[in-house]
């Protein structure tokens, strides 16, 4: 048997991933992701579960402002005014992922996974969850200066929880 990333992660992430995909399959919902600081980690775990990964429609890794604008239609003036790591940009990313895909539910993640430029708060991450026909929900997390890996794994858990909340 091939070892997958989701099998190597902590049990809560594995369980959440299987719940999200199972519930999405039951409801015939398609999922999309828009990721910045997690670099595709969320999309990776959503494609890891044999027999349920078909619920994942597509993912966007949009690390630069240009990618956010070009691939998901995030307005350049919004990026300049609010910064890439902000609630309005997280919302625009999730809504852009819905519009640029055939998904029913999209979750976005944008944040500072580690130490960056002066004035950037390490561990600050914004999320948005958008579902067709429903209001978009957001979440703000301050994980602290705990290192890139721990921030990314914590963000993965929050993003999976947001998917689950939007699916049910």
Secondary structure, DSSP 8 states (H G I E B T S, - for coil): ----HHHHS-HHHHHHHHHHHHHHHHTT--EEEEESTTTTHHHHHHT-STTTGGGEEEEEE--SHHHHHHHH---HHHHHHH-SSSHHHHHHHHHHHHHTSS-SEEEEEEE--S--STT--TTEEEEEEEETTS--EEEEEE--SS-HHHHHHHHHHHHHHHHHHHH-
